[in-house]
Amino acid sequence: MRVAFLDDSEQQQPRRRGLGALRAMAAVIFPADQLAPFDVTFTALRSKLGIPPSEEIKWKPPKGSFLAGAGGDLVTQLREGMLAAARDHDARTVTVIIDHGAVYKSKSRSEVSKIALKWLYERVSMHLVDHDDIGMAIADRPGGGRSEETSWLTEALQLTSDGTEYVDPGRVVLPIVTADSRHVPHLQLADLIAATTTGAIAGHPHALALGPRLAELMHRHSLGAVNGAGLKLFPDRYLNLLYHCFGETEASLPSANAGRYLPIPDLPYADDDGLPRAS
């Protein structure tokens, strides 16, 4: 049994040239026997760094919180420590990022989020197939109140009941449930995964600095690449960002048993990363 913890993220105004508003959803997937050990490691990390037990770990901590006033060195140690703990406890990640400024322009933010959820569910299911395992999923509780949570759960229930055109139901054996991330460290890790992966694509310097650690955690398909497996970028023409953000050197397609080296010359960001240069 494996357990996937889900959270979403967005970047309204990416620094990287050519990108519009990014909508994303990510999952961090643990083998069930590593859930408690990760919690122990996470608690020890917090204690070592002097973070109050009541503090929720967020990529963007609220004003007045301990982390909002902490120095950059402590925050960096915390983020790197969380990602190292995830690696050491056999966690793997899958993330879907959609450039809403380039596609689905007629759809609302919530409609694009539903598309991201569907694609994430497919990739979590594929991860379970690759490990010949079953799983369950727990998502961070939506911030829009009871009505938004009910709508979200209804959409998620359809996925676990019916599957999609690409994956059959059955690998995720229970309906997706929600929980308050303040009390679930694995959901706090999911927040970090969603925010840093999306932030790296958007060109956020602090997120880019974590690119190699993020790549270590991404699920890889049968040919060893992350594209379409651990990270789904849409539109597909953004493949070269895997090279600039995470150091990936290949993108491949298992169904064709073929791939290409990155960066790909005829796609965007082949010659540069699209980020502004210091003057």
C-alpha positions in Angstrom: 0.0 0.0 0.0 1.2 3.5 -0.8 -0.3 6.9 0.2 -0.3 10.0 -2.0 -0.6 13.4 -0.4 -1.9 16.1 -2.7 -1.6 19.9 -2.8 -1.9 22.6 -5.4 0.0 25.8 -6.3 0.1 28.6 -8.8 2.3 31.3 -10.1 0.3 34.3 -11.4 3.2 36.2 -13.0 6.2 34.0 -13.7 9.6 35.7 -14.1 10.5 33.4 -17.0 9.8 35.0 -20.4 7.0 33.4 -22.5 5.0 31.9 -19.6 1.5 32.9 -18.5 -0.2 32.1 -15.2 0.7 28.6 -14.0 -1.8 26.3 -12.3 -0.4 23.2 -10.7 -1.1 20.1 -8.6 1.4 17.8 -7.0 1.5 14.5 -5.1 4.1 13.0 -2.9 3.7 9.3 -2.6 5.0 7.2 0.3 5.2 3.5 0.9 2.9 2.9 3.9 5.7 1.6 6.0 7.6 4.9 5.6 4.8 7.2 6.8 5.7 7.0 10.5 9.5 7.1 10.0 9.2 10.2 7.9 7.1 11.9 10.7 9.9 11.1 13.2 12.6 12.5 10.9 10.4 15.6 10.2 9.8 16.2 13.9 13.6 15.9 14.6 14.4 18.4 11.8 11.9 20.9 13.2 13.4 20.5 16.7 17.0 20.9 15.5 16.1 24.2 13.7 14.1 25.5 16.7 10.8 25.7 14.8 7.8 25.8 17.3 5.7 22.6 17.3 2.6 24.6 16.5 4.1 26.1 13.3 2.8 24.9 10.0 5.5 24.6 7.4 4.4 26.5 4.3 6.3 27.7 1.2 4.7 31.1 1.9 4.3 31.4 5.7 1.8 33.8 7.0 2.9 37.2 8.3 3.8 37.1 11.9 4.7 33.4 11.9 8.1 32.1 13.1 9.2 31.2 9.6 8.1 34.5 8.1 10.7 36.2 10.4 13.3 33.5 10.2 16.6 34.0 8.3 17.2 32.7 4.9 19.7 30.2 6.1 17.3 28.5 8.4 14.5 28.3 5.7 17.0 26.9 3.2 18.1 24.2 5.8 14.5 23.4 6.4 13.5 23.0 2.8 16.6 21.0 1.9 16.1 18.8 5.0 12.5 18.1 4.1 13.4 17.0 0.6 16.3 14.9 1.9 14.0 13.2 4.4 11.5 12.5 1.6 14.3 10.9 -0.4 15.6 8.9 2.5 12.1 7.5 3.2 11.5 6.4 -0.4 9.0 9.1 -1.4 8.3 9.9 -5.0 6.6 12.9 -6.6 4.4 13.6 -9.5 3.4 17.2 -10.5 1.2 18.6 -13.2 1.7 22.2 -14.3 -0.5 23.9 -16.9 0.2 27.3 -18.4 -3.3 28.8 -18.2 -2.0 31.8 -20.1 -1.3 29.6 -23.1 -4.1 27.0 -23.1 -7.7 26.6 -21.9 -8.0 30.4 -22.0 -11.8 30.1 -22.1 -11.9 28.0 -18.9 -12.0 29.3 -15.4 -9.2 28.8 -12.8 -11.3 26.1 -11.1 -11.9 24.3 -14.4 -8.2 24.2 -15.2 -7.6 22.9 -11.6 -10.0 20.0 -12.3 -8.0 19.2 -15.5 -4.8 19.2 -13.4 -6.4 16.9 -10.8 -7.4 14.4 -13.5 -3.9 14.3 -15.0 -2.4 14.0 -11.5 -4.7 11.1 -10.7 -3.6 9.4 -13.9 0.1 9.7 -13.0 -0.4 8.6 -9.4 -2.2 5.5 -10.8 0.6 4.9 -13.3 3.1 5.1 -10.4 1.1 2.4 -8.6 1.0 0.2 -11.7 4.8 0.6 -12.0 5.2 -0.7 -8.5 2.3 -3.3 -8.8 0.7 -1.7 -5.7 -2.5 -0.1 -4.6 -2.9 3.2 -2.8 -5.0 5.9 -1.3 -4.9 9.7 -1.6 -5.2 12.5 0.9 -5.5 16.1 -0.3 -5.0 19.4 1.6 -8.4 20.8 2.5 -9.4 23.5 -0.1 -9.3 27.0 1.3 -12.6 28.2 -0.1 -14.8 26.8 2.6 -17.3 23.9 2.8 -18.9 24.4 -0.6 -15.6 24.4 -2.4 -14.5 21.3 -0.5 -17.7 19.5 -1.4 -17.3 20.4 -5.1 -13.7 19.2 -5.1 -14.5 15.9 -3.4 -17.3 15.3 -5.9 -14.9 15.7 -8.8 -12.3 13.5 -7.1 -14.9 10.8 -6.4 -15.7 10.5 -10.1 -12.0 9.8 -10.8 -11.7 7.0 -8.2 -15.0 5.5 -9.3 -14.7 5.7 -13.1 -11.0 6.3 -13.8 -10.2 8.1 -17.1 -9.7 7.2 -20.7 -6.1 6.4 -19.9 -6.2 4.6 -16.6 -8.8 2.2 -15.1 -10.1 2.6 -11.6 -8.9 0.3 -8.9 -5.3 1.3 -8.1 -6.5 4.1 -5.9 -8.8 1.9 -3.7 -10.6 4.5 -1.7 -12.2 7.9 -2.5 -9.8 10.8 -2.2 -10.3 12.4 1.2 -9.2 15.8 2.6 -7.3 16.7 5.8 -6.1 19.9 7.5 -2.4 20.2 6.6 -1.6 21.8 10.0 -1.8 18.3 11.5 -0.3 16.3 8.6 3.5 16.7 8.0 3.2 14.8 4.7 0.8 17.4 3.4 3.2 20.1 4.4 5.8 18.3 2.3 3.3 18.2 -0.6 2.9 22.0 -0.3 6.7 22.3 -0.6 6.8 20.0 -3.6 4.0 21.8 -5.4 5.3 25.2 -4.7 9.0 24.6 -5.5 8.4 22.6 -8.6 6.0 25.3 -10.0 8.3 28.0 -8.7 11.3 26.6 -10.5 9.3 26.5 -13.8 8.3 30.1 -13.2 11.9 31.1 -12.6 11.9 31.7 -8.8 15.5 31.7 -7.7 14.9 30.0 -4.4 12.9 27.2 -6.1 15.5 26.8 -8.8 18.2 26.2 -6.2 16.3 23.1 -5.1 16.0 21.8 -8.6 18.5 18.9 -8.2 16.8 17.7 -5.0 13.4 17.9 -6.7 14.6 15.8 -9.6 15.8 13.1 -7.2 12.2 12.6 -6.0 10.4 12.7 -9.4 8.8 9.4 -10.6 10.4 8.2 -13.8 8.8 6.1 -16.5 10.2 2.9 -17.9 12.9 4.7 -20.0 14.2 6.6 -17.0 12.9 10.1 -17.8 10.6 12.3 -15.8 8.6 13.9 -18.7 5.0 12.9 -18.6 5.6 10.8 -15.4 7.1 12.7 -12.5 6.4 16.0 -14.2 3.7 16.8 -16.8 4.2 20.3 -18.3 1.5 21.6 -20.7 1.8 22.7 -23.4 4.3 20.0 -24.3 6.5 22.4 -26.0 8.0 23.4 -22.7 10.1 20.2 -22.5 13.4 22.2 -22.5 12.5 23.6 -19.1 13.2 20.2 -17.6 16.9 20.8 -18.6 17.1 24.3 -17.3 15.2 23.7 -14.0 16.1 20.2 -13.0 19.2 19.2 -15.0 17.4 16.6 -17.0 19.3 15.6 -20.2 16.7 13.4 -22.0 13.0 13.3 -22.7 11.5 10.1 -24.0 8.2 8.3 -24.9 7.9 4.7 -23.7 5.1 3.9 -26.2 7.5 4.7 -29.0 10.6 3.4 -27.2 12.4 6.6 -28.3 13.6 9.8 -26.9 15.5 13.0 -27.6 18.4 14.8 -25.8 17.6 18.0 -24.1 17.6 20.8 -24.9 15.7 20.2 -28.1 16.7 22.8 -30.8 13.3 23.3 -32.3 11.4 24.0 -29.0 11.3 27.1 -26.9 14.1 27.7 -24.4 16.6 25.8 -26.5 19.2 28.6 -26.5 18.5 30.2 -23.1 16.3 29.8 -20.0 14.1 32.8 -20.6 15.1 34.5 -17.4 16.1 38.2 -17.1 19.8 38.8 -16.8 21.3 41.0 -14.1 22.5 44.3 -15.5 
